[in-house]
Amino acid sequence: MQTNVSGLLKSSIGATRNYRVSDTVNISGSDSLVQGDVSLVRTNRGIMVKATLHTGVEVGCGRCLNLFRAPLTLEIEEEYFPVINIDSGIPQSLPDEPGCFTINGQHILDLTEAVRQYALLAVPMKLLCREDCAGLCPTCGHDLNKGPCQCSS
């Protein structure tokens, strides 16, 4: 999810580059395929990234606890700031924003961390593997999706 943006940093404010991405990102301990469209716009301070990305994460069902792949759509809008001035090579001061995203000294803009953060925030609190998930027996813990249990409840 890395892009060399040296050409865009030399462009005038408002210049735009559009990309189609397809790459894997480790989101929550496993690699997930991330695909979608990314738009990069030169700003007066850096590069504004706007992206609509589609991915999925492996999560546990809130009723039966089985793992399944939950689809996610990420709407990313973040400004990235260069750590080095493209023309002079002099280090640039970064904004006083905690956790701001940066463009490294080789002018590489890396979307990986933004994708990971947005994906983790997009996962709903309680997911179900399917709408009619029967869950677990409260007495014996049997997965009721596989049929009735043998206990007395």
Sequence and secondary structure as in RCSB ss.txt:
>XXXX:A:sequence
MQTNVSGLLKSSIGATRNYRVSDTVNISGSDSLVQGDVSLVRTNRGIMVKATLHTGVEVGCGRCLNLFRAPLTLE
IEEEYFPVINIDSGIPQSLPDEPGCFTINGQHILDLTEAVRQYALLAVPMKLLCREDCAGLCPTCGHDLNKGPCQ
CSS
>XXXX:A:secstr
 EEE HHHHHS TT EEEEEEEEEEESSSSEEEEEEEEEEEE SSSEEEEEEEEEEEEEE TTT  EEEEEEEEE
EEEEEEESB TTT  B    S TT EEE TT EEE HHHHHHHHHHHS SS  SSTT   B TTT  BGGG   S
S  
